[in-house]
Amino acid sequence: MYSVHDWAEVHRLHHVEGMSKAEIAAKQGMSRNTVARLLALRDPPKYARKPAGSQLDRFADQVAAMLAEAPTVPATVITERLRRSGYAGSVTGVKDDVRSVRPSFTAARSFQRTSYLPGELAQTDWWHTGVQVPVCRSQTREAFGLVTGLPFSAAFRVVFTLGRTTACFLPSLLGGLHRLGGLPSGMVFDNDTAIVASRNGGTVRLVDEVAATFGQLGMRGIALRPAFPQGKGFIERMVEYLQTSWLPLRSFTDLADMQQQADVWTRLNADARHVRRLSGSVRDALGVELEALRPLPASWPDVDQRLEVRASSDAFVRVGDVDYSVPPRLVGRRLAVRASLTEVVVFCDGTEVTRHPRSWAKADVRLLPAHARELRLAREAKQALKAGDVTVDTAPLSAYDDLTEMTG
């Protein structure tokens, strides 16, 4: 079973980089048949077997340190150094491992440049705004902004959410790319747990949903090493710019109002600023970069969160901190839930049974009027049955005589 990470990289190399199947096989250390099978999969695989450990696992930090110092160092030299530390495996094993992790180190050198090619890279990072926005039920929650920008043109956009989970990161990332107007070749980010599932030395494993989304967009996801904010210095400065130049003296009625104000300001004010190295405005440079960016997809990846929950005894399903009503007949059933940032849709055996606007108020209860009526009638019937207050009409005996004559 191939992992979603293999699928994403093979599709990016073939459809974006234009590499042949033979070239991909050589680059990824796969057979041509494996490459062909992965390209034949239109959607990312849903299951990935956990890879078995190897002798090199305990030397991962040493390998990462050597590659960080000299990204092009040959695998034979790395093997020689590892032998001194007790490595007894083959040089082939080192070559395979280095082949998979070296790109993250060679690419890392490019992040540190002060100049970029148009459409080459984008950077993204969370902004902790510290702003409490009203949600409902007289509650407020902190708004977080995902800031995504293009270092070449210095253009950026921000999308606000009420959380920093993977389910919040993905639609915010797509929203930022949509606002920028095109797709870069790669996306740089730090080791946020919403994005990176694990890191072993130089080997980074993205969260499966993130890897699948990057694969569907044809972008390379590039995770910086820990404690290295300089690798995305541009987006760090844009976060500070928003904090000091946009946020002061503003108030917001809700998250949508906050988003609308930011969208207008970035287009009218941030894009109009003059950047010395550009010899012009950000808006002019963005017009140049848009020609190098790949066009936005006709249909965006589906990044809604998928859950499986059991309906409670009082006919509710819980998503996050909120209970949403379902038809009482579904009590005790296992139901599928699709949750976006704005809506919760519930399915039973593949058929939609209800949908609710998404609530972000803690301990909130969302009860549809139709479900409330059904629940009240069911409770009244149960109470009547328990009290014995149930009237059952009895058929007159003549009805049986008539039935006998009809069958006789």
C-alpha positions in Angstrom: 0.0 0.0 0.0 1.5 3.3 -1.1 1.5 6.3 1.3 -0.3 9.6 0.5 3.2 11.2 0.6 4.5 9.0 -2.2 1.3 9.7 -4.2 1.6 13.5 -3.7 5.3 13.7 -4.7 4.9 11.5 -7.8 2.0 13.5 -9.1 3.8 16.8 -8.4 6.9 15.7 -10.3 4.9 14.4 -13.2 2.2 17.0 -13.6 4.0 20.1 -12.4 7.7 19.5 -13.0 7.0 17.6 -16.2 9.2 14.7 -15.4 8.8 11.3 -17.2 7.9 8.1 -15.4 11.5 6.9 -15.8 12.9 10.1 -14.4 10.6 9.9 -11.4 11.5 6.3 -10.8 15.2 7.2 -10.8 14.7 10.2 -8.5 12.4 8.5 -6.0 14.1 5.1 -6.0 11.0 3.4 -7.3 10.2 1.0 -10.1 8.5 2.3 -13.2 5.5 0.1 -12.4 5.2 1.7 -9.0 5.3 5.2 -10.5 2.7 4.1 -13.1 0.4 2.7 -10.4 0.6 5.9 -8.3 -0.1 8.1 -11.3 -3.1 6.0 -12.1 -4.6 6.8 -8.7 -6.7 10.0 -9.2 -7.3 10.5 -5.5 -4.8 10.2 -2.7 -4.7 6.8 -0.9 -6.6 6.7 2.4 -4.4 4.3 4.3 -0.6 4.2 4.8 1.2 1.4 6.5 3.6 2.6 9.2 7.1 2.0 7.9 9.3 -0.4 9.8 12.3 1.0 11.7 15.9 0.6 10.4 19.4 0.7 11.8 19.7 4.3 10.6 16.9 5.6 12.9 19.2 6.2 15.8 21.7 8.0 13.6 19.0 10.4 12.1 20.2 13.4 14.0 23.8 12.9 12.9 22.8 12.6 9.3 20.7 15.7 9.6 23.6 17.6 11.2 26.0 16.6 8.4 23.5 17.6 5.7 22.7 20.9 7.4 26.4 21.7 7.3 27.0 20.4 3.7 23.8 19.6 1.8 25.7 18.0 -1.1 28.0 15.8 1.0 28.2 12.3 -0.7 26.5 9.4 1.1 29.8 7.5 1.2 31.3 10.2 3.3 28.3 10.2 5.6 28.6 6.4 5.9 32.3 6.7 6.9 31.4 9.1 9.6 28.6 6.9 10.9 30.9 3.9 11.1 32.9 5.7 13.8 29.6 6.0 15.8 28.8 2.3 15.5 26.7 2.1 12.3 27.1 -1.4 11.0 24.7 -1.3 8.1 25.3 -1.0 4.3 26.3 2.1 2.4 23.2 1.3 0.2 20.9 1.9 3.2 22.6 5.3 3.8 22.3 6.2 0.1 18.5 5.4 0.2 18.0 7.4 3.4 20.1 10.4 2.2 18.3 10.4 -1.2 14.9 10.9 0.6 16.0 13.6 3.0 18.7 15.6 1.1 16.1 17.7 -0.9 14.9 19.3 2.3 18.4 20.5 3.1 19.3 21.6 -0.4 16.0 23.5 -0.6 16.6 25.0 2.8 19.5 27.0 1.4 17.2 28.7 -1.1 14.9 30.0 1.7 17.8 32.1 3.1 18.1 34.1 -0.1 16.9 37.7 -0.2 15.8 37.4 -3.8 13.4 34.9 -5.4 12.2 33.9 -8.8 8.6 34.8 -9.6 6.3 32.0 -8.6 9.1 30.0 -7.0 8.1 29.9 -3.3 5.4 31.1 -0.9 5.6 31.2 2.8 2.8 30.8 5.4 2.6 31.2 9.2 0.0 31.6 12.0 -0.6 35.1 13.4 -1.7 35.1 17.1 -3.8 38.2 16.9 -4.8 38.3 20.6 -8.2 39.7 19.5 -11.4 38.2 21.0 -14.2 38.3 18.5 -17.9 37.6 19.3 -19.2 34.2 18.3 -22.7 33.7 19.9 -24.3 33.0 23.2 -22.5 36.1 24.5 -19.2 34.3 24.1 -16.0 35.4 22.4 -13.0 33.4 21.0 -9.5 34.4 19.9 -9.1 34.9 16.2 -6.0 33.5 14.5 -4.8 34.6 11.1 -3.0 32.4 8.6 -0.8 34.7 6.7 0.3 33.5 3.2 2.6 35.5 1.0 4.9 35.6 -2.0 8.5 36.8 -1.2 9.2 37.9 -4.8 6.4 40.4 -5.0 6.0 41.0 -1.3 2.3 40.4 -1.7 0.4 38.6 1.1 -3.1 37.7 2.3 -4.5 36.7 5.7 -7.4 34.4 6.4 -8.9 34.3 9.9 -10.1 31.2 11.8 -11.0 30.4 15.4 -8.6 27.6 15.8 -5.2 26.3 14.6 -6.0 22.7 13.9 -5.4 20.9 10.6 -9.1 21.4 9.9 -8.6 25.1 10.2 -5.2 25.3 8.5 -6.2 23.7 5.2 -9.2 25.9 4.3 -7.3 29.0 5.4 -4.3 28.0 3.2 -6.7 27.6 0.2 -8.3 30.9 1.0 -5.0 32.6 1.0 -3.9 31.1 -2.3 -7.3 32.0 -3.8 -6.8 35.6 -2.7 -3.3 35.8 -4.1 -4.6 34.5 -7.5 -2.2 31.6 -8.3 -0.2 28.6 -7.2 3.5 28.8 -6.4 5.9 25.8 -6.9 6.5 25.4 -3.2 5.2 26.4 0.2 7.5 27.0 3.2 6.2 26.6 6.8 7.5 25.8 10.2 7.0 22.7 12.4 3.4 23.4 13.4 1.6 20.3 14.6 -1.3 21.1 12.4 1.0 20.6 9.4 3.9 18.3 10.4 3.0 14.9 11.9 6.6 13.9 12.8 10.2 14.7 12.3 13.1 12.2 12.6 16.3 14.1 12.0 15.9 15.4 8.4 13.0 13.2 7.6 9.7 15.1 7.8 6.3 13.5 7.6 3.4 15.8 7.0 -0.1 15.2 8.3 -1.8 13.0 5.7 -4.5 15.5 4.9 -1.9 18.2 4.4 0.3 16.0 2.2 -2.8 15.0 0.1 -3.8 18.7 -0.4 -0.3 19.7 -1.5 -0.3 16.8 -3.9 -3.6 17.7 -5.4 -2.4 21.3 -5.8 0.9 20.2 -7.3 2.9 22.1 -4.7 5.9 21.0 -2.7 5.5 21.3 1.0 8.8 22.5 2.7 9.0 22.2 6.5 11.7 24.3 8.1 13.9 22.8 10.8 12.9 23.6 14.4 13.8 27.0 15.9 14.6 28.5 12.5 12.2 31.4 11.9 14.8 33.1 9.6 13.8 30.5 7.0 10.5 32.4 6.6 11.7 35.9 7.5 9.4 37.5 4.9 6.2 36.2 6.3 7.4 36.9 9.9 7.8 40.6 8.8 4.3 40.6 7.2 2.8 39.3 10.5 4.5 42.2 12.3 3.3 44.6 9.6 -0.3 43.5 10.2 0.1 43.7 13.9 1.4 47.3 13.8 -0.2 48.8 10.7 -3.6 47.2 10.4 -4.8 46.0 13.8 -4.6 49.1 16.0 -7.8 51.0 16.7 -10.0 48.4 14.9 -13.0 46.7 16.3 -15.0 43.7 14.9 -18.5 42.5 15.2 -17.6 39.0 14.3 -15.0 36.9 12.3 -16.6 37.7 9.0 -16.4 41.4 9.7 -12.7 41.0 10.6 -12.1 39.1 7.4 -13.8 41.7 5.2 -11.8 44.6 6.8 -8.5 42.7 6.2 -9.4 41.8 2.6 -10.1 45.4 1.7 -7.0 46.8 3.5 -4.6 44.3 1.9 -5.8 45.1 -1.6 -6.0 48.9 -1.2 -3.2 49.6 1.3 -0.7 46.7 1.6 -0.6 46.2 -2.2 0.0 49.9 -2.8 3.1 50.2 -0.6 6.4 50.9 -2.3 9.2 48.3 -1.7 12.7 49.6 -2.4 14.1 46.3 -3.8 11.1 46.1 -6.3 11.6 49.7 -7.6 7.8 49.8 -7.7 4.7 48.9 -5.8 3.7 45.5 -4.5 0.7 45.6 -6.9 3.0 46.0 -9.9 5.3 43.2 -8.8 2.3 40.9 -8.1 1.1 41.5 -11.7 4.5 40.2 -12.9 4.5 37.2 -10.5 1.0 36.2 -11.5 2.3 35.4 -14.9 4.7 32.9 -13.4 2.2 31.4 -10.9 0.2 28.4 -12.1 -3.5 29.1 -12.5 -5.9 28.4 -9.7 -7.6 25.0 -10.0 -11.0 24.6 -11.5 -12.1 22.7 -8.4 -10.3 23.0 -5.1 -9.4 20.0 -2.9 -12.1 18.9 -0.5 -10.6 19.8 2.9 -13.8 19.4 5.0 -13.2 17.4 8.2 -14.6 13.9 8.2 -15.8 12.3 11.5 -17.7 9.2 12.6 -19.9 9.7 15.7 -22.7 7.9 17.4 -26.0 9.7 18.0 -26.7 10.2 21.7 -29.8 9.0 23.6 -31.3 12.4 23.3 -30.6 12.6 19.5 -27.5 14.8 19.2 -24.0 14.4 17.7 -21.0 16.3 19.1 -18.6 18.1 16.9 -15.9 20.0 18.8 -17.5 21.6 21.8 -21.0 21.7 20.3 -24.0 19.3 20.2 -26.0 19.3 16.9 -29.5 17.7 16.7 -30.4 14.8 14.5 -33.7 13.1 13.8 -34.7 11.1 17.0 -35.1 7.9 14.9 -31.3 7.8 14.6 -30.6 7.5 18.3 -27.7 5.1 18.9 -26.8 4.9 15.2 -23.2 5.6 13.9 -23.4 8.6 11.7 -20.9 10.2 9.3 -20.2 14.0 9.7 -18.7 16.4 7.3 -17.6 19.6 9.1 -16.3 22.8 7.4 -15.6 26.1 9.1 -19.1 27.3 8.4 -21.3 24.2 8.3 -21.9 20.7 9.8 -23.6 18.1 7.6 -24.7 14.7 9.0 -25.1 11.5 6.9 -26.6 8.1 7.6 -25.6 5.3 5.3 -24.5 7.8 2.7 -27.7 9.9 2.8 -27.8 13.4 4.2 -30.1 13.6 7.2 -29.5 17.1 8.5 -27.2 20.1 8.3 -26.5 23.0 10.7 -24.6 26.3 10.6 -21.3 25.7 12.4 -21.2 27.1 16.0 -18.0 28.1 17.7 -19.5 28.8 21.1 -18.3 26.4 23.8 -20.9 24.0 25.2 -23.5 25.3 22.7 -26.5 23.2 21.6 -28.0 23.5 18.2 -31.6 22.1 17.9 -33.6 22.4 14.7 -37.3 23.1 15.2 -38.3 19.9 13.3 -36.1 17.8 15.5 -37.5 19.5 18.6 -41.1 18.6 17.5 -40.2 15.0 16.8 -38.4 14.7 20.1 -41.3 16.1 22.0 -43.8 13.8 20.3 -41.6 10.8 21.0 -41.3 11.7 24.7 -45.0 12.3 25.0 -45.7 8.9 23.4 -43.2 7.2 25.7 -44.7 8.8 28.8 -48.2 7.8 27.8 -47.2 4.2 27.2 -45.5 4.1 30.6 -48.6 5.5 32.3 -50.8 3.0 30.5 -52.8 5.9 29.0 -52.9 4.4 25.6 -56.2 3.8 23.7 -56.3 1.1 21.1 -59.4 1.0 18.9 -61.0 -2.5 18.7 -62.7 -3.8 15.6 -66.4 -4.7 16.0 -67.2 -8.4 15.9 -69.4 -7.9 12.8 -66.2 -7.2 10.9 -65.0 -10.7 11.4 -68.4 -12.1 10.2 -68.1 -10.0 7.1 -64.6 -11.3 6.5 -65.8 -14.9 6.9 -68.5 -14.4 4.4 -66.0 -12.9 1.9 -63.6 -15.8 2.2 -66.3 -18.5 2.4 
